[in-house]
């Protein structure tokens, strides 16, 4: 923790800039709340940041996430973190039938809610992801905004733990 707390502002922001996918403002918020006592206090800081955001900002954060197995994945244009997470769960090597089904569900989800389906794939498997996609399609937009942000918090927590383990 000492190293993390003593990093320059720029180094800290650069290190944590993608704990919430393409939302470096999260790292800017975190750097202002140093010193951190432990990894969990950093994770709590991300939750605090997200909890302070309004509906449109939360939608923007969800929209910064790629569709699972989507166009960006097929074009190898995911962030380093998303590539690792999706490939680690086997999502980047699906059969054409499974790829087609998840693409259809992703499109239905995005059409229904205006943002992509977000789930912490590192805590899931393909079967659970498909179940959750189908189940969550039945929810209201308000519920899915909350569900999506809760998943972002889980993703961020794992990313923070990975970063801190390497420091």
VMD Tcl script that draws the C-alpha trace (Angstrom):
set ca {
  {0.00 0.00 0.00}
  {2.86 2.37 0.69}
  {3.99 2.29 -2.95}
  {0.45 2.92 -4.17}
  {-0.08 5.79 -1.74}
  {3.25 7.38 -2.72}
  {2.71 7.21 -6.49}
  {2.53 10.52 -8.29}
  {-0.99 11.60 -9.19}
  {-0.30 10.88 -12.86}
  {1.16 7.42 -12.17}
  {-1.77 6.51 -9.91}
  {-4.35 7.63 -12.48}
  {-2.53 5.80 -15.25}
  {-2.39 2.63 -13.15}
  {-6.10 2.67 -12.21}
  {-7.56 4.41 -15.28}
  {-9.43 1.36 -16.55}
  {-10.71 -0.29 -13.37}
  {-14.08 0.94 -14.64}
  {-13.98 0.33 -18.39}
  {-12.83 3.48 -20.23}
  {-13.74 5.69 -17.27}
  {-10.50 7.27 -16.04}
  {-12.54 9.74 -13.96}
  {-12.83 6.89 -11.46}
  {-9.06 6.94 -10.94}
  {-9.12 10.73 -10.66}
  {-11.73 10.39 -7.91}
  {-9.70 7.69 -6.15}
  {-6.42 9.61 -6.16}
  {-8.09 12.39 -4.16}
  {-8.99 9.93 -1.41}
  {-5.52 8.62 -0.61}
  {-4.00 7.30 1.52}
  {-5.65 3.91 1.31}
  {-5.27 1.50 4.19}
  {-5.93 -1.67 2.18}
  {-7.18 -2.96 -1.15}
  {-10.74 -3.07 0.14}
  {-10.63 0.68 0.81}
  {-9.82 1.28 -2.87}
  {-12.70 -0.99 -3.89}
  {-14.98 0.92 -1.53}
  {-13.81 4.15 -3.17}
  {-14.96 2.89 -6.58}
  {-18.36 1.99 -5.13}
  {-18.60 5.43 -3.57}
  {-17.72 7.06 -6.90}
  {-20.34 5.04 -8.77}
  {-22.99 5.62 -6.11}
  {-22.51 9.39 -6.49}
  {-23.21 9.40 -10.22}
  {-26.55 10.32 -11.79}
  {-28.61 8.18 -14.15}
  {-27.11 9.50 -17.38}
  {-23.52 9.15 -16.15}
  {-24.30 5.59 -15.03}
  {-25.71 4.84 -18.49}
  {-22.55 6.30 -20.03}
  {-20.44 4.04 -17.81}
  {-22.46 1.00 -18.87}
  {-22.17 2.07 -22.50}
  {-18.39 2.12 -22.15}
  {-18.52 -1.66 -21.74}
  {-18.44 -3.85 -24.85}
  {-21.09 -6.37 -25.79}
  {-20.08 -9.85 -24.68}
  {-18.65 -11.66 -27.71}
  {-19.65 -8.64 -29.77}
  {-18.25 -6.81 -32.75}
  {-15.28 -5.39 -30.82}
  {-14.33 -8.84 -29.59}
  {-14.52 -10.24 -33.12}
  {-12.32 -7.39 -34.37}
  {-9.81 -7.78 -31.49}
  {-10.59 -4.24 -30.32}
  {-11.49 -4.92 -26.69}
  {-9.52 -3.29 -23.89}
  {-6.71 -5.45 -22.54}
  {-8.78 -6.11 -19.43}
  {-11.95 -7.09 -21.33}
  {-10.00 -9.34 -23.69}
  {-8.48 -11.18 -20.75}
  {-11.81 -11.47 -18.95}
  {-13.82 -12.66 -21.95}
  {-11.20 -15.08 -23.21}
  {-10.64 -16.46 -19.71}
  {-14.29 -17.49 -19.60}
  {-14.19 -19.01 -23.09}
  {-16.42 -16.35 -24.60}
  {-14.05 -15.60 -27.44}
  {-14.10 -19.19 -28.71}
  {-17.81 -19.96 -28.92}
  {-19.42 -22.19 -31.52}
  {-21.20 -20.34 -34.32}
  {-24.56 -21.38 -32.81}
  {-23.67 -20.03 -29.35}
  {-22.17 -16.89 -30.90}
  {-25.38 -16.28 -32.84}
  {-27.57 -16.78 -29.75}
  {-25.55 -14.45 -27.52}
  {-25.49 -11.85 -30.32}
  {-29.29 -12.00 -30.60}
  {-29.73 -11.66 -26.83}
  {-27.21 -8.81 -26.66}
  {-29.11 -6.96 -29.39}
  {-32.43 -7.50 -27.59}
  {-30.93 -6.30 -24.32}
  {-29.37 -3.18 -25.85}
  {-32.61 -2.39 -27.66}
  {-34.62 -2.78 -24.44}
  {-32.36 -0.83 -22.11}
  {-30.14 1.44 -24.22}
  {-26.89 -0.01 -22.87}
  {-25.09 -3.35 -23.13}
  {-25.61 -6.32 -20.87}
  {-22.86 -6.17 -18.26}
  {-21.90 -9.12 -16.11}
  {-18.71 -9.97 -14.29}
  {-17.60 -12.78 -16.58}
  {-14.77 -13.79 -14.26}
  {-17.38 -14.83 -11.71}
  {-19.53 -16.58 -14.33}
  {-19.50 -19.22 -17.01}
  {-21.22 -19.38 -20.39}
  {-24.29 -21.19 -19.06}
  {-24.78 -18.68 -16.22}
  {-24.19 -15.73 -18.55}
  {-26.88 -16.97 -20.94}
  {-29.27 -17.62 -18.06}
  {-28.69 -14.12 -16.65}
  {-29.07 -12.48 -20.05}
  {-32.43 -14.15 -20.60}
  {-33.59 -13.50 -17.01}
  {-32.52 -9.87 -16.90}
  {-34.26 -9.08 -20.20}
  {-37.52 -9.30 -18.20}
  {-36.51 -6.48 -15.82}
  {-37.33 -2.79 -15.96}
  {-34.75 -0.24 -17.12}
  {-34.34 1.04 -13.57}
  {-33.60 -2.45 -12.24}
  {-31.16 -3.15 -15.04}
  {-29.33 0.12 -14.48}
  {-28.78 -0.98 -10.88}
  {-27.88 -4.55 -11.89}
  {-25.41 -3.32 -14.49}
  {-23.66 -0.95 -12.07}
  {-23.46 -3.69 -9.42}
  {-21.70 -5.85 -12.02}
  {-19.35 -2.95 -12.86}
  {-18.46 -2.82 -9.15}
  {-17.59 -6.54 -9.19}
  {-15.47 -6.13 -12.33}
  {-13.68 -3.13 -10.84}
  {-13.00 -4.97 -7.57}
  {-11.31 -7.84 -9.42}
  {-9.31 -5.45 -11.58}
  {-8.16 -3.52 -8.49}
  {-7.10 -6.75 -6.78}
  {-5.12 -7.72 -9.89}
  {-3.37 -4.35 -10.03}
  {-2.52 -4.34 -6.33}
  {-1.21 -7.90 -6.49}
  {1.31 -6.77 -9.12}
  {2.53 -3.70 -7.20}
}
mol new
graphics top color blue
foreach p $ca { graphics top sphere $p radius 0.5 }
foreach p [lrange $ca 0 end-1] q [lrange $ca 1 end] { graphics top cylinder $p $q radius 0.2 }
display resetview
